Amino acid sequence: MKYASQRGTRDILPDQIRSWQFIEATARKVFESYNYAEIRTPIFEQTELFLRSIGDTTDIVSKEMYTFTDKGGRSVTLRPEETAPVVRAVIENSLMGQGELLKLYYLGPMFRYERPQAGRYRQFYQAGVEVLGSADPLVDVEIIEMGVRLFEELGLKDLEVDINSVGCPDCRPKFKEALKKYLGAKVGSLCGDCQKRLKTNPLRVLDCKEPKCQKAVDSAPSSIEYLCAACKADFEKLTGYLEQFKIAFKVNNRLVRGLDYYTRTTFEIISKSLGAQNAVCGGGRYDGLVEELGGKPTPATGFAIGLDRLVMVLEEQKVSIPRADRLSAYIVTMGDAAKTKGFEVLRGLREMGIKSDINYQGKSLKSQLKTADRLNAEFVVIIGEDELKRDIFVVRNMDKKSQEEVKFDDLLATFKLRSE
């Protein structure tokens, strides 16, 4: 019987992994340059955590979570997103110092049971940041700028920053009521899911990607029109800062994001080279979530980057990915005694941090040289019966097609000099 990966999952193979490593290394470098520290949370959490944070009327909770009962009879869920687990960890471990700002980042897999499509999987990967402890819109500007800087360092083009404000618990109910009234007159033009959303949470209709729903909300009321004085002032500060620091943006009145915990600022960084599912980064402010999950009232903001889509964008835009470090030395041996000697040399090279390997399969000299060529080895070290008798190695430079004889005692020193 043959086994295959589950629908919506896939293997990321060795010849594909360089793009992922490049993104992850660049993300770590950029995040840490802004003084963010890494956090890692468990893959699964108590189901109630996501019900309370994401919202039970969202598609994620109602249709997409991987939820099961463990052997202790507890309901647990594979994490569909990382903000709630990070907030839980902050509260549980008392990470918030008195009056201090907490800046965290993460990388890892998430899980949602949804229809697989280009750049969208049931096991998918995210990188993201969370900032807890400040309501200053300048913090939102920092993370937007950080996202843009990350993409620029990756070499991406054709990016756009979309922003909006969804208000706060004081002003959002008026907007929801106005939106519900508007959509009520267009209920026949909505998809089946949005007809249900209209009754439970009309803001979700704005987030629908169905063409007929997008057309139906073309002239819908804007959340910005219903902002209270405090939220309006906050949004004006945000846009003022973005203009001051020359961070290009566009106000998108339909941008609400898919999670209920957002307040005030929401934003996305989109790639114009992708189709309808074009957001590679999305986030916003969630000032009420820490208190909702049992902590003290704490303003917070953050974003998440979809790494699967980001890899697609790198490929679409033909971004040059740095190659892996080249194999410095490949040990070619003939006979058991030579193989033992070759392994001794191999250990010495590796202790010096020199990337090296050896033939373990007893192949012919010709086959071993072909392997060295396929591995793009810079040098080949050849050891046979004659070399053992003469206490020398034959070192072949694969680029120059030249070779020299090096004494046994001098080989490691020779490679050390070349590596310095």
C-alpha positions in Angstrom: 0.0 0.0 0.0 1.2 3.5 -0.9 0.6 6.4 1.5 0.2 10.0 0.5 0.2 13.3 2.4 -3.3 14.4 3.5 -5.3 16.8 1.4 -4.4 20.4 2.1 -0.9 19.4 3.4 2.3 18.8 1.5 6.0 18.0 1.9 8.5 20.8 1.6 11.3 19.0 -0.1 15.1 19.7 0.1 15.2 21.5 -3.3 12.4 23.8 -2.2 13.5 24.6 1.3 16.0 27.4 0.5 13.2 29.8 -0.1 11.7 29.0 3.3 15.0 29.3 5.0 15.7 32.6 3.3 12.4 34.1 4.4 12.7 32.8 8.0 16.3 34.0 8.4 15.4 37.5 7.0 12.3 37.7 9.2 14.4 36.9 12.3 17.0 39.5 11.3 14.4 42.2 10.7 12.2 41.4 13.8 15.2 41.3 16.1 16.6 44.6 14.7 13.3 46.1 16.0 14.0 44.5 19.4 11.4 41.7 19.2 12.1 38.5 21.1 11.0 35.1 19.8 8.2 33.1 21.6 7.1 29.5 20.8 3.7 28.2 22.0 2.2 24.6 21.8 0.6 23.4 18.6 -2.7 22.7 20.4 -4.6 24.7 23.0 -7.8 24.5 25.0 -10.7 25.0 22.5 -12.3 27.7 24.7 -9.3 29.9 24.1 -10.2 30.3 20.4 -14.0 30.4 21.0 -13.5 33.4 23.3 -10.8 35.2 21.2 -11.6 34.7 17.5 -15.4 34.7 17.9 -17.9 31.9 17.5 -19.6 33.5 14.5 -16.4 33.5 12.4 -15.7 31.0 9.7 -12.6 29.9 11.5 -14.5 28.8 14.6 -17.7 27.6 12.9 -16.2 25.7 10.0 -12.4 25.5 10.0 -10.9 24.4 13.4 -9.4 21.0 13.9 -11.0 20.2 17.3 -10.9 16.9 19.1 -11.4 15.4 22.5 -8.2 14.1 24.1 -7.9 11.0 26.3 -8.7 13.0 29.4 -12.0 14.2 27.9 -10.8 17.7 27.3 -11.7 19.6 24.1 -8.5 20.8 22.4 -7.8 22.5 19.0 -4.9 22.7 16.7 -4.0 26.4 16.7 -5.7 28.1 13.7 -3.8 31.4 14.5 -1.2 32.5 17.0 -2.3 35.7 18.6 -4.6 34.1 21.2 -1.9 31.5 22.2 0.7 34.3 22.6 -1.7 36.3 24.7 -2.5 33.2 26.8 1.3 32.6 27.3 1.9 36.2 28.3 -0.9 36.1 30.9 0.0 32.6 32.2 3.7 33.4 32.6 3.3 37.0 33.8 5.5 38.4 31.0 4.1 41.9 31.3 6.4 44.0 33.4 5.1 47.1 35.2 4.6 49.7 32.6 6.9 47.9 30.1 6.3 47.3 26.4 6.4 43.6 25.4 7.5 42.9 21.8 7.3 39.3 20.6 7.6 37.4 17.3 6.9 33.8 16.2 7.3 31.4 13.3 5.4 28.1 12.9 2.6 26.0 11.5 -1.2 26.7 11.9 -4.1 24.5 11.0 -7.5 25.3 9.4 -9.9 22.9 7.6 -10.6 24.9 4.5 -10.7 24.3 0.8 -7.2 24.0 -0.5 -6.2 26.4 -3.3 -3.2 28.3 -4.6 -1.1 29.4 -1.6 -3.7 28.1 0.9 -3.3 24.8 2.8 -4.9 23.1 5.8 -1.5 23.1 7.5 0.1 26.4 6.7 2.9 28.5 8.1 3.0 32.0 9.5 5.5 34.5 10.9 4.2 37.3 13.0 4.7 39.8 15.7 2.7 41.0 18.8 3.2 44.2 20.7 1.5 44.5 24.1 1.4 47.6 26.4 0.8 50.7 24.2 -2.2 52.3 22.6 0.0 54.8 20.7 -0.7 54.7 16.9 3.0 55.0 16.4 3.3 51.4 17.4 1.0 50.4 14.6 3.2 52.5 12.3 6.3 50.6 13.5 4.8 47.2 12.7 3.5 48.3 9.3 6.9 49.7 8.5 8.6 46.5 9.8 6.4 44.4 7.5 7.2 46.6 4.5 10.9 46.5 5.3 10.9 42.7 5.6 9.3 42.4 2.1 11.8 44.9 0.7 14.7 43.0 2.1 13.3 39.8 0.5 13.4 41.7 -2.8 9.6 41.9 -3.4 7.9 44.5 -5.6 4.4 45.6 -6.4 3.3 45.7 -2.8 0.5 47.9 -1.4 -0.5 48.8 2.2 -4.2 48.9 2.8 -5.5 50.4 6.1 -8.9 50.9 7.8 -10.4 51.4 11.3 -13.1 49.1 12.6 -13.8 51.3 15.6 -14.2 50.3 19.2 -17.0 48.7 21.3 -18.6 52.2 21.7 -18.9 53.1 18.0 -18.9 49.8 16.2 -22.6 48.8 17.1 -23.9 51.8 15.2 -21.9 50.9 12.1 -23.0 47.2 12.4 -26.6 48.4 12.5 -26.2 50.6 9.5 -24.5 47.9 7.6 -27.1 45.3 8.5 -29.9 47.7 7.3 -28.0 48.3 4.0 -27.3 44.5 3.4 -30.9 43.6 4.4 -32.1 45.2 1.2 -29.6 43.2 -0.8 -29.9 39.8 0.9 -30.9 38.1 -2.3 -27.6 39.1 -3.9 -25.5 37.5 -1.1 -24.1 34.0 -1.0 -25.6 31.5 1.4 -22.8 32.0 4.0 -23.2 35.8 3.9 -27.0 35.5 4.3 -26.2 33.7 7.6 -23.5 36.2 8.5 -26.0 39.0 8.1 -27.9 37.7 11.1 -24.9 36.9 13.3 -22.1 39.3 12.3 -22.6 41.6 9.3 -19.0 42.7 9.3 -18.0 39.3 8.0 -19.9 40.0 4.7 -17.3 42.7 4.0 -14.6 40.1 4.3 -16.2 37.6 1.8 -14.3 37.0 -1.4 -17.3 35.8 -3.5 -17.6 38.2 -6.5 -21.3 38.7 -6.0 -20.9 39.6 -2.4 -18.1 42.0 -3.2 -20.3 43.7 -5.7 -23.2 43.9 -3.2 -21.1 45.8 -0.7 -19.7 48.3 -3.2 -21.8 51.1 -1.8 -22.1 49.8 1.7 -21.6 52.2 4.6 -17.9 52.7 5.7 -16.8 52.0 9.3 -14.8 55.3 9.2 -18.1 57.2 8.8 -19.2 55.9 12.2 -16.1 56.3 14.3 -16.4 58.0 17.7 -14.2 61.0 18.4 -11.5 58.9 20.1 -11.3 56.4 17.3 -11.4 59.1 14.6 -8.5 60.9 16.3 -6.6 57.7 16.6 -7.0 57.0 12.8 -6.0 60.6 11.9 -2.9 60.2 14.0 -2.1 56.9 12.2 -2.5 58.3 8.7 -0.6 61.4 9.7 2.4 59.4 10.9 2.3 57.2 7.7 2.4 60.3 5.6 5.1 62.0 7.7 7.4 58.9 7.4 6.5 58.5 3.7 5.0 55.0 4.1 2.7 54.7 1.1 -0.8 53.5 2.0 -4.4 53.3 0.7 -7.6 53.5 2.9 -9.7 50.5 2.2 -13.2 50.9 3.7 -13.9 47.1 3.2 -10.9 45.9 5.3 -12.3 44.3 8.5 -10.1 41.1 8.7 -11.6 37.8 9.7 -11.2 37.8 13.5 -13.6 39.3 16.0 -10.9 40.6 18.4 -9.8 43.5 16.2 -10.3 47.1 17.3 -9.5 50.3 15.6 -6.6 49.8 13.2 -6.7 47.0 10.7 -4.2 46.6 7.8 -3.0 44.3 5.1 0.0 44.3 2.9 -1.0 42.8 -0.5 0.9 41.6 -3.5 -0.5 42.7 -6.8 1.0 39.6 -8.5 -1.4 37.3 -6.7 -5.1 36.8 -7.5 -8.1 37.4 -5.3 -6.3 35.9 -2.2 -3.6 38.5 -2.4 -2.8 39.4 1.2 0.7 38.3 2.3 0.5 40.1 5.6 -2.5 41.2 7.7 -3.0 42.5 11.2 -4.2 45.3 13.4 -5.0 46.3 17.0 -6.7 44.1 19.5 -7.0 46.3 22.6 -9.6 44.2 24.4 -8.2 40.7 24.0 -5.8 40.5 27.0 -8.7 41.4 29.3 -11.1 39.0 27.5 -8.7 36.1 28.2 -8.3 36.9 31.9 -5.5 39.5 32.0 -5.4 43.1 33.0 -6.7 45.7 30.4 -3.8 45.9 27.9 -3.6 47.6 24.5 -2.0 45.5 21.9 -1.3 45.2 18.1 0.3 42.8 15.7 0.4 41.1 12.3 0.8 37.7 10.7 2.5 36.8 7.4 1.4 33.9 5.3 4.6 32.2 4.5 3.1 29.8 1.9 1.8 32.7 -0.1 5.1 34.6 0.4 7.0 31.7 -1.2 4.6 31.9 -4.1 5.3 35.6 -4.5 9.0 35.0 -4.5 8.6 32.5 -7.3 6.2 34.8 -9.2 8.6 37.7 -9.1 11.6 35.5 -9.7 13.4 36.8 -6.6 17.0 35.4 -6.5 17.3 33.1 -3.4 20.8 32.9 -1.9 22.3 29.4 -2.6 23.1 27.1 0.3 26.7 27.0 1.4 28.7 24.9 -1.1 30.0 21.5 -0.2 33.7 22.2 0.4 35.1 18.7 0.3 34.0 15.2 -0.9 36.1 12.3 0.3 36.5 9.6 -2.4 38.0 6.3 -1.2 38.9 2.9 -2.6 39.1 0.0 -0.2 38.3 -0.5 3.5 41.6 0.9 4.8 41.2 4.1 2.7 37.6 4.5 3.8 38.6 4.4 7.5 41.3 6.9 6.8 38.9 9.1 4.8 36.4 9.0 7.7 39.2 10.2 10.1 39.8 13.1 7.7 36.1 13.8 7.4 35.8 14.2 11.2 38.7 16.6 11.3 37.1 18.8 8.5 33.8 18.9 10.3 35.3 19.8 13.6 36.7 22.9 11.8 33.2 23.7 10.5 34.0 22.7 6.9 31.0 21.3 5.0 32.1 17.9 3.8 30.9 14.4 3.0 32.1 10.9 2.1 31.0 7.9 0.0 29.5 5.2 2.1 28.2 2.9 -0.7 31.4 1.3 -2.1 30.9 2.9 -5.5 33.6 2.9 -8.2 36.0 5.8 -8.5 34.2 7.1 -11.6 30.8 7.0 -9.8 32.1 8.7 -6.7 33.5 11.5 -8.9 30.2 11.9 -10.6 28.5 12.2 -7.1 31.0 14.9 -6.1 30.2 16.8 -9.3 26.4 16.4 -8.7 26.9 17.7 -5.2 28.9 20.7 -6.6 31.8 19.9 -4.3 34.6 22.4 -4.5 37.3 19.9 -3.8 37.6 16.1 -3.9 40.0 14.3 -1.7 41.0 10.9 -3.2 42.4 8.1 -1.1 43.4 4.7 -2.5 45.9 2.0 -1.8 48.7 3.9 -3.5 48.0 7.1 -1.6 48.0 5.1 1.7 51.4 3.6 0.9 52.8 7.0 0.0 51.2 8.9 3.0 49.6 11.4 0.7 46.1 12.6 -0.4 45.2 13.6 -3.9 43.2 16.9 -3.7 41.3 17.8 -6.9 40.0 21.3 -7.5 36.7 20.6 -9.3 36.4 24.1 -10.7 39.9 24.5 -12.1 40.1 20.8 -13.1 43.5 20.6 -11.4 44.9 18.5 -8.6 47.8 18.3 -6.2 49.3 15.9 -3.8 49.1 16.8 -0.1 50.8 14.9 2.8 48.6 13.3 5.4 49.8 15.5 8.1 49.2 18.7 6.1 45.7 18.1 4.7 43.6 19.6 7.6 45.9 22.6 7.8 45.6 23.1 4.1 41.8 23.2 4.3 41.9 25.4 7.3 43.9 28.0 5.4 41.5 27.8 2.5 38.5 28.4 4.8 39.9 31.4 6.5 
